[in-house]
Amino acid sequence: MIHWYGLERFEEVKDKGFIVEHHDNDAFNCLIENLSFAPNDVNLAKAHTYDKERKTSLPYIAINFFKDFKSKKYQITLGFNVEFFLTQKEVTKSITSLKLLYADDFRIVFNDASNLLYNLTEYKQFDLRKLQYIDYTYTETIYVQPKADGTFPVLVEVDGEWTIVLSNKSKLYSVAPDPQLYKD
């Protein structure tokens, strides 16, 4: 963080009881998008709840959050390893991923990520209206036909881009943030 913010800013936030938070709880992942300053108490709460629950949710959902250094905005990204439906204006769609944009407030992002994780693991649903996001985007599910022998390929080409086919053998672990969503 000293590299990006400078020693003076780093010491200032450290003196206020903030620590360098690794969003994915991997101390070796020091990409700027994985780091934030966070109050130590919030970091401890995250360690005892979100970080533990996130690991057990991976067979069903991949949830992560990222911060864009330039815009100072966050994204919570969700990848669904099971069929998930999003209903908007009485239209229901099957989606594979959801990306939620947030203002520069680590605590709000952490609270929404924790609530999403809890609701998805306990109830298999959540209410978008109860979240404090600014904007969002999603990827609709692409359905793939099995091969002649009844198996599914691991990858398929869709509109010139390779896409993973989710199955018992291939699951999402993380969904990258959408760079376009950070732009105003």
Backbone bond lengths (Angstrom), bond angles and torsions (degrees), N, CA, C in turn:
res aa  C-N    CA-C-N  psi(-1)  N-CA   C-N-CA  omega(-1)  CA-C   N-CA-C  phi
1 M - - - 1.449 - - 1.532 110.05 -
2 I 1.326 115.97 -29.28 1.459 119.27 178.13 1.521 109.48 -60.52
3 H 1.328 116.63 -38.60 1.462 121.84 -179.72 1.526 111.16 -57.40
4 W 1.329 118.08 -41.21 1.461 121.55 -174.95 1.525 113.12 -91.73
5 Y 1.323 117.27 -35.80 1.465 120.33 -174.49 1.522 113.74 -103.67
6 G 1.317 117.23 -17.83 1.454 120.82 -177.12 1.522 111.32 91.53
7 L 1.325 115.72 154.65 1.461 121.83 -176.91 1.524 111.85 -64.02
8 E 1.325 117.17 -39.59 1.470 120.20 -178.07 1.534 111.42 -61.27
9 R 1.327 117.04 -47.60 1.475 120.77 179.51 1.529 110.29 -65.66
10 F 1.317 117.03 -40.38 1.460 121.18 178.88 1.529 110.66 -59.86
11 E 1.326 117.21 -47.64 1.470 121.37 179.68 1.528 110.79 -64.35
12 E 1.324 116.83 -37.75 1.471 121.66 -179.98 1.536 111.32 -60.72
13 V 1.318 117.25 -49.20 1.468 119.58 -178.54 1.533 110.97 -72.66
14 K 1.308 116.65 -32.50 1.469 120.39 177.19 1.531 109.98 -63.01
15 D 1.341 116.70 -41.43 1.466 121.29 178.65 1.527 112.04 -65.50
16 K 1.317 117.68 -22.55 1.471 122.11 178.74 1.529 111.89 -88.78
17 G 1.335 117.55 5.30 1.460 121.23 177.24 1.515 114.54 89.12
18 F 1.326 116.85 16.46 1.463 120.76 178.10 1.524 109.56 -92.02
19 I 1.304 115.33 153.25 1.461 121.80 176.50 1.529 107.82 -125.36
20 V 1.324 116.19 170.99 1.464 120.74 173.69 1.523 106.91 -87.87
21 E 1.313 116.22 115.03 1.464 123.47 -178.03 1.522 109.67 -93.71
22 H 1.328 116.51 128.82 1.466 122.40 172.41 1.525 106.66 -95.55
23 H 1.316 117.58 109.70 1.465 122.10 -173.73 1.520 112.76 -53.45
24 D 1.332 116.99 -41.36 1.471 120.19 -176.79 1.530 112.63 -90.69
25 N 1.331 116.54 6.38 1.462 123.40 178.15 1.528 112.66 65.32
26 D 1.317 117.50 20.37 1.462 122.69 176.74 1.527 107.63 -106.81
27 A 1.317 116.70 104.52 1.463 121.67 -175.95 1.524 112.92 -62.74
28 F 1.335 117.52 -17.16 1.459 120.64 179.45 1.526 112.32 -91.27
29 N 1.322 117.91 -8.97 1.461 121.76 178.01 1.526 108.23 -91.25
30 C 1.314 115.67 89.56 1.459 121.11 -176.76 1.520 112.57 -102.55
31 L 1.328 117.04 26.99 1.460 119.60 171.49 1.520 107.81 -62.75
32 I 1.328 117.33 141.06 1.461 120.85 -176.75 1.527 111.65 -57.92
33 E 1.327 118.31 -32.43 1.468 120.87 -179.58 1.531 112.15 -70.03
34 N 1.326 117.58 -12.35 1.463 122.20 -179.05 1.530 112.42 -102.26
35 L 1.329 117.77 5.07 1.460 121.25 -174.10 1.523 112.23 -122.45
36 S 1.318 115.46 142.51 1.467 122.67 173.53 1.518 108.13 -147.55
37 F 1.325 115.20 158.37 1.453 119.63 166.67 1.523 106.20 -84.32
38 A 1.321 116.96 133.15 1.463 120.96 179.95 1.527 109.22 -141.52
39 P 1.331 116.56 147.20 1.466 118.49 174.44 1.530 109.76 -60.13
40 N 1.317 116.55 140.77 1.459 120.60 -177.35 1.528 111.94 -56.45
41 D 1.332 118.28 -41.01 1.466 120.90 -179.98 1.525 111.64 -62.40
42 V 1.326 117.20 -39.53 1.469 120.90 178.36 1.527 109.29 -66.81
43 N 1.329 116.38 -39.66 1.462 120.40 176.83 1.526 111.39 -60.68
44 L 1.313 117.21 -40.70 1.468 120.60 178.56 1.524 110.92 -67.18
45 A 1.322 117.02 -40.34 1.470 120.42 176.87 1.525 110.00 -61.58
46 K 1.329 116.34 -42.59 1.467 120.85 178.40 1.532 110.21 -61.30
47 A 1.323 116.38 -42.88 1.468 120.79 -178.72 1.527 112.03 -62.60
48 H 1.323 116.66 -36.39 1.470 120.51 -175.92 1.524 113.66 -88.27
49 T 1.324 117.24 -9.75 1.474 119.55 -179.24 1.525 110.18 -125.42
50 Y 1.302 116.48 -82.01 1.465 123.15 -173.04 1.529 112.68 -52.79
51 D 1.322 117.39 -50.07 1.472 120.12 -175.91 1.530 111.94 -61.39
52 K 1.320 117.33 -38.61 1.470 120.78 178.83 1.525 111.09 -72.50
53 E 1.340 116.33 -46.38 1.467 120.74 -177.15 1.525 111.71 -67.01
54 R 1.317 116.43 -32.86 1.470 121.09 -179.32 1.526 110.82 -60.46
55 K 1.317 117.13 -41.24 1.471 121.08 179.82 1.523 111.66 -61.91
56 T 1.322 117.05 -42.36 1.466 119.97 -177.14 1.518 112.62 -76.47
57 S 1.327 117.62 -16.49 1.470 120.88 -178.33 1.526 113.09 -85.23
58 L 1.332 117.50 -12.56 1.471 120.72 -172.56 1.529 116.19 -55.71
59 P 1.302 120.90 -32.52 1.471 115.89 176.88 1.536 112.79 -62.12
60 Y 1.326 116.38 -23.54 1.466 120.61 -175.11 1.522 113.28 -108.75
61 I 1.320 115.97 -40.46 1.462 120.10 -174.99 1.524 110.12 -145.60
62 A 1.315 114.92 141.54 1.466 121.64 172.11 1.521 106.37 -107.52
63 I 1.309 117.22 117.82 1.460 121.15 179.48 1.520 108.59 -123.65
64 N 1.314 115.26 133.62 1.461 122.24 -179.48 1.517 108.30 -147.58
65 F 1.321 115.74 163.69 1.461 117.86 168.67 1.514 110.10 -139.21
66 F 1.323 113.80 152.36 1.459 123.02 -172.21 1.524 109.01 -136.55
67 K 1.328 116.61 155.00 1.462 121.15 174.72 1.520 108.89 -124.09
68 D 1.320 115.37 132.16 1.457 121.60 176.40 1.526 108.23 -89.05
69 F 1.316 116.83 118.49 1.463 122.06 -176.04 1.524 111.66 -62.01
70 K 1.315 117.16 -38.69 1.462 121.14 -175.55 1.532 112.47 -71.03
71 S 1.313 117.57 -50.76 1.473 120.88 -177.05 1.526 112.21 -86.14
72 K 1.328 117.54 -16.26 1.467 124.34 -176.48 1.529 112.25 66.71
73 K 1.320 117.16 20.48 1.461 121.20 179.52 1.523 109.70 -103.03
74 Y 1.315 114.62 158.57 1.460 122.56 178.56 1.518 110.39 -109.42
75 Q 1.335 114.95 158.25 1.463 121.60 167.42 1.517 108.50 -133.15
76 I 1.327 114.52 132.63 1.461 120.60 166.32 1.515 105.11 -96.30
77 T 1.326 116.73 127.71 1.463 119.95 178.02 1.521 109.23 -116.34
78 L 1.318 114.53 138.66 1.461 121.34 178.69 1.513 108.54 -125.23
79 G 1.312 116.17 131.60 1.459 122.26 173.77 1.516 107.93 -117.87
80 F 1.302 116.42 125.87 1.463 120.98 -175.13 1.524 110.42 -97.31
81 N 1.322 116.63 118.20 1.460 122.47 178.09 1.520 112.35 -90.62
82 V 1.307 116.26 -1.23 1.465 123.81 173.49 1.523 106.22 -129.31
83 E 1.309 116.77 162.73 1.461 118.97 -178.71 1.529 109.61 -63.06
84 F 1.334 114.81 131.81 1.460 121.20 -179.32 1.520 108.33 -136.06
85 F 1.316 116.38 140.14 1.458 121.44 -177.41 1.519 110.77 -116.79
86 L 1.329 115.24 138.16 1.458 123.25 175.92 1.519 107.20 -114.06
87 T 1.326 116.52 128.55 1.461 120.95 177.95 1.517 108.83 -111.23
88 Q 1.335 115.30 125.04 1.457 122.44 177.05 1.518 107.79 -132.45
89 K 1.307 115.80 129.63 1.468 120.65 177.06 1.525 111.04 46.56
90 E 1.318 115.78 46.85 1.465 123.98 176.62 1.534 114.24 65.81
91 V 1.341 117.29 15.80 1.462 121.88 174.61 1.529 107.06 -113.42
92 T 1.314 116.39 125.92 1.462 121.71 -178.29 1.523 109.69 -106.99
93 K 1.361 115.00 131.83 1.464 121.54 -179.73 1.522 109.05 -130.79
94 S 1.318 116.17 144.58 1.456 121.22 171.59 1.525 107.19 -81.74
95 I 1.343 116.57 129.54 1.464 119.93 -179.11 1.524 110.36 -124.70
96 T 1.335 114.58 153.18 1.458 121.80 177.56 1.521 111.11 -102.03
97 S 1.344 116.42 -31.86 1.460 118.92 178.89 1.520 110.46 -144.49
98 L 1.325 114.34 156.50 1.460 122.82 177.61 1.515 106.92 -138.80
99 K 1.334 116.05 134.48 1.459 121.43 179.87 1.521 108.13 -127.09
100 L 1.325 115.80 121.61 1.459 122.86 -176.09 1.522 109.54 -111.70
101 L 1.324 116.96 130.12 1.464 122.89 -178.78 1.524 109.91 -96.79
102 Y 1.331 115.93 138.41 1.460 122.37 -178.17 1.525 111.34 -132.44
103 A 1.339 115.09 154.25 1.459 121.63 172.61 1.530 108.85 -70.78
104 D 1.309 115.98 176.06 1.463 123.03 -176.45 1.529 110.84 -78.75
105 D 1.323 116.16 76.30 1.465 121.50 178.05 1.530 108.25 -146.32
106 F 1.321 115.71 97.05 1.463 120.52 -175.39 1.521 112.09 -55.76
107 R 1.319 116.73 -41.05 1.467 119.74 -175.24 1.525 111.90 -65.09
108 I 1.320 117.46 -41.22 1.472 120.34 177.45 1.523 109.84 -63.92
109 V 1.326 116.80 -43.60 1.470 120.75 179.11 1.527 109.95 -61.55
110 F 1.318 116.93 -46.97 1.463 120.97 178.81 1.530 110.94 -60.56
111 N 1.332 117.11 -45.07 1.472 119.93 -179.70 1.525 111.52 -62.47
112 D 1.335 117.30 -45.24 1.469 119.57 179.11 1.528 111.42 -66.02
113 A 1.332 117.15 -41.05 1.472 119.83 178.42 1.531 110.11 -62.17
114 S 1.318 117.00 -42.22 1.469 120.92 178.47 1.520 111.42 -63.98
115 N 1.333 116.67 -44.20 1.466 120.36 179.27 1.523 111.53 -65.17
116 L 1.325 116.98 -41.86 1.464 120.28 176.45 1.522 110.58 -59.14
117 L 1.306 115.98 -49.16 1.459 121.13 -178.39 1.528 111.06 -59.88
118 Y 1.317 116.56 -46.12 1.462 120.43 -179.75 1.530 110.99 -63.13
119 N 1.321 117.30 -49.65 1.466 120.42 -178.16 1.524 112.32 -63.88
120 L 1.317 116.98 -37.65 1.465 119.56 179.98 1.524 112.09 -71.53
121 T 1.322 117.92 -38.76 1.464 118.76 -179.82 1.526 111.91 -76.64
122 E 1.322 117.31 -35.09 1.467 120.18 -177.86 1.525 113.44 -86.26
123 Y 1.338 116.88 -40.44 1.467 120.54 -171.61 1.527 114.15 -119.08
124 K 1.335 116.91 -6.60 1.475 122.76 179.38 1.525 112.44 62.90
125 Q 1.330 117.14 23.95 1.463 121.50 178.16 1.530 109.66 -160.65
126 F 1.329 115.79 168.04 1.460 121.99 173.90 1.517 107.84 -155.22
127 D 1.325 115.81 166.65 1.458 122.16 -179.14 1.526 108.45 -111.53
128 L 1.330 116.93 110.71 1.473 121.25 179.90 1.522 112.12 -56.14
129 R 1.328 117.24 -31.97 1.471 121.22 -176.76 1.524 112.20 -65.80
130 K 1.317 117.75 -17.30 1.466 121.15 -178.35 1.527 112.87 -93.48
131 L 1.322 117.04 3.34 1.462 121.57 -179.26 1.524 110.25 -101.36
132 Q 1.330 116.12 158.16 1.460 121.39 -175.23 1.528 113.11 -104.98
133 Y 1.311 117.44 34.35 1.461 121.91 -179.45 1.534 110.43 -74.77
134 I 1.339 114.94 162.24 1.461 122.32 177.23 1.520 110.31 -93.24
135 D 1.315 115.50 -42.50 1.464 122.11 -175.94 1.528 107.53 -155.13
136 Y 1.319 116.32 169.16 1.457 119.32 177.22 1.521 110.57 -156.73
137 T 1.314 113.84 163.63 1.452 122.14 173.56 1.531 107.18 -144.81
138 Y 1.311 115.98 161.10 1.461 119.79 -179.23 1.516 109.35 -145.73
139 T 1.323 115.27 164.08 1.458 122.46 175.97 1.518 107.53 -116.10
140 E 1.321 115.26 121.78 1.463 119.22 178.10 1.522 110.08 -71.58
141 T 1.305 115.25 151.15 1.456 122.04 178.53 1.525 110.36 -67.27
142 I 1.318 116.02 137.29 1.464 122.43 173.43 1.524 105.98 -107.04
143 Y 1.301 116.29 121.91 1.462 119.80 -179.43 1.523 109.67 -90.39
144 V 1.333 116.03 136.60 1.457 122.96 -175.66 1.524 108.94 -119.45
145 Q 1.318 115.13 136.71 1.465 120.78 176.91 1.529 109.34 -81.29
146 P 1.323 117.52 142.49 1.470 119.19 177.06 1.526 111.04 -68.95
147 K 1.325 114.86 158.90 1.462 120.43 175.29 1.530 108.73 -69.82
148 A 1.316 116.49 173.87 1.471 121.75 -177.47 1.528 112.27 -56.92
149 D 1.342 116.63 -32.43 1.470 119.30 -179.36 1.534 113.04 -84.46
150 G 1.339 116.54 3.74 1.463 120.75 177.15 1.514 115.04 90.60
151 T 1.339 117.42 -4.11 1.462 120.49 179.16 1.524 109.98 -91.99
152 F 1.309 114.77 163.38 1.457 120.63 178.40 1.524 109.59 -108.27
153 P 1.322 117.29 144.55 1.465 119.29 174.79 1.530 109.17 -70.89
154 V 1.313 117.13 159.76 1.460 121.20 177.06 1.525 109.90 -78.72
155 L 1.332 116.68 -36.88 1.461 122.49 179.54 1.520 109.97 -129.01
156 V 1.333 116.05 147.19 1.460 121.84 172.16 1.522 107.81 -135.05
157 E 1.314 115.46 152.71 1.456 120.19 177.53 1.524 108.39 -95.64
158 V 1.333 115.67 125.03 1.460 122.17 179.66 1.524 107.56 -127.04
159 D 1.318 116.59 118.21 1.468 121.80 -179.89 1.530 112.40 51.15
160 G 1.325 116.42 41.55 1.459 121.24 176.10 1.519 115.13 82.09
161 E 1.327 118.13 1.97 1.461 121.24 179.34 1.520 109.69 -121.12
162 W 1.335 115.50 141.84 1.455 119.94 179.00 1.519 109.46 -80.62
163 T 1.318 115.13 135.55 1.459 122.71 -177.19 1.522 109.21 -128.46
164 I 1.328 116.18 135.97 1.463 120.51 177.78 1.530 109.21 -75.87
165 V 1.305 115.65 141.72 1.463 121.55 175.63 1.531 106.61 -98.15
166 L 1.322 116.15 114.30 1.460 120.47 -178.33 1.520 110.41 -74.28
167 S 1.324 115.20 136.50 1.465 120.85 -179.22 1.524 108.12 -160.00
168 N 1.311 116.27 -170.10 1.464 120.03 175.51 1.523 111.51 -66.11
169 K 1.336 116.85 -21.93 1.463 121.42 -178.26 1.527 113.12 -94.45
170 S 1.317 117.98 -25.92 1.467 120.86 -177.93 1.525 109.41 -128.40
171 K 1.326 114.97 124.68 1.462 121.58 -176.99 1.521 109.55 -132.18
172 L 1.316 114.92 156.61 1.455 120.67 174.31 1.526 109.07 -80.73
173 Y 1.312 115.77 136.78 1.458 121.70 175.70 1.528 109.38 -109.02
174 S 1.332 115.14 -32.99 1.456 121.41 179.80 1.520 108.41 -155.53
175 V 1.318 115.92 145.67 1.461 122.11 175.40 1.524 106.61 -116.48
176 A 1.311 116.97 125.57 1.462 121.49 -178.42 1.523 110.52 -66.79
177 P 1.327 117.31 150.32 1.458 119.58 175.98 1.525 110.59 -68.01
178 D 1.311 115.93 158.97 1.462 122.59 178.54 1.526 108.42 -93.03
179 P 1.334 119.08 110.65 1.467 121.01 -178.03 1.528 112.69 -59.03
180 Q 1.330 117.40 -31.96 1.468 120.51 -179.95 1.526 111.73 -66.17
181 L 1.297 117.16 -29.62 1.460 121.04 -178.51 1.529 111.43 -68.61
182 Y 1.333 117.78 -27.54 1.462 121.38 178.76 1.527 112.09 -71.28
183 K 1.317 117.02 -23.70 1.465 120.63 -176.31 1.518 110.37 -78.56
184 D 1.330 116.05 141.62 1.485 120.89 -179.93 1.495 112.66 -74.19
